[in-house]
Amino acid sequence: MELFETINTRYSAKNLKTDAVPRDMLEKILDAGNHAPNHYRVRPWRLFVLSGGSRNKLGEVRAASQLDRMPDAPKEAIDNIRALPLRAPVIITVGVEKPVEKKVIGEENIAAVSAACQNILLAAHALGLGAIWRTGEWARDAKVKEFFGLAEDQTISGFIYIGYPEIVTESAVRPSFEDRTTWME
Ligand SMILES: Cc1cc2nc3c(=O)[nH]c(=O)nc-3n(C[C@H](O)[C@H](O)[C@H](O)COP(=O)(O)O)c2cc1C
């Protein structure tokens, strides 16, 4: 797919089939993420590729965390939370490495990881897959971070759900860039 076509036709695919995504496609997608620009070449993204039972484990962690917060939560609500990671055959959890060297800036690492996320979304779309970038409270959840071996003060930029789309959807019509743009001469 041509670059502008890929950018302009990408959409968030909410409904994904359960079919597995071939490993070579996932490697292409991860490689695209890894090509994102990043200051000082620190490659601050940390990519966790979940498929199969690891999605159930993530669901268990989320359910346990919700029960910590709301011990009286109805079983059905907890079951729903547990099932959330099963909405896609693959989830790429994208974490952000905190700066080690003094010159590296945390916000810039987050910016670079956002660029990696967009590359991942575009690569998935170009390969005919569906993808959606999800966050929610789970991206800030201490137990979820622990599950991925991330420190509590580290950022999870998102959980990118990937699979074959149930329905190929048209990209939403966007307002023009004009009202967000100032031409300065
Ligand atoms: C940082 C970030 C977090 C997002 N979190 C969610 C989310 O938790 N749930 C969701 O349904 N979509 C989420 N989205 C996707 C947006 O809702 C989606 O991109 C937006 O509605 C525009 O639709 P489009 O991607 O089809 O153009 C997120 C997008 C970004 C960039």
The ligand as an ORCA input file, in Angstrom:
! r2SCAN-3c Opt
* xyz 0 1
  C      -3.147      7.543     23.337
  C      -4.382      6.901     22.774
  C      -5.191      6.155     23.585
  C      -6.341      5.536     23.087
  N      -7.098      4.771     23.920
  C      -8.202      4.185     23.446
  C      -8.993      3.354     24.298
  O      -8.665      3.141     25.463
  N     -10.110      2.788     23.767
  C     -10.468      2.994     22.452
  O     -11.518      2.468     22.032
  N      -9.723      3.745     21.618
  C      -8.602      4.333     22.077
  N      -7.827      5.079     21.235
  C      -8.179      5.167     19.810
  C      -8.953      6.414     19.506
  O     -10.201      6.350     20.122
  C      -9.102      6.531     17.985
  O      -7.846      6.685     17.404
  C      -9.985      7.726     17.613
  O     -11.306      7.473     17.964
  C      -9.932      8.053     16.123
  O     -10.369      6.941     15.382
  P      -9.466      6.305     14.240
  O      -8.237      5.753     14.899
  O     -10.331      5.272     13.611
  O      -9.104      7.392     13.310
  C      -6.672      5.699     21.726
  C      -5.847      6.469     20.890
  C      -4.713      7.053     21.403
  C      -3.821      7.852     20.485
*
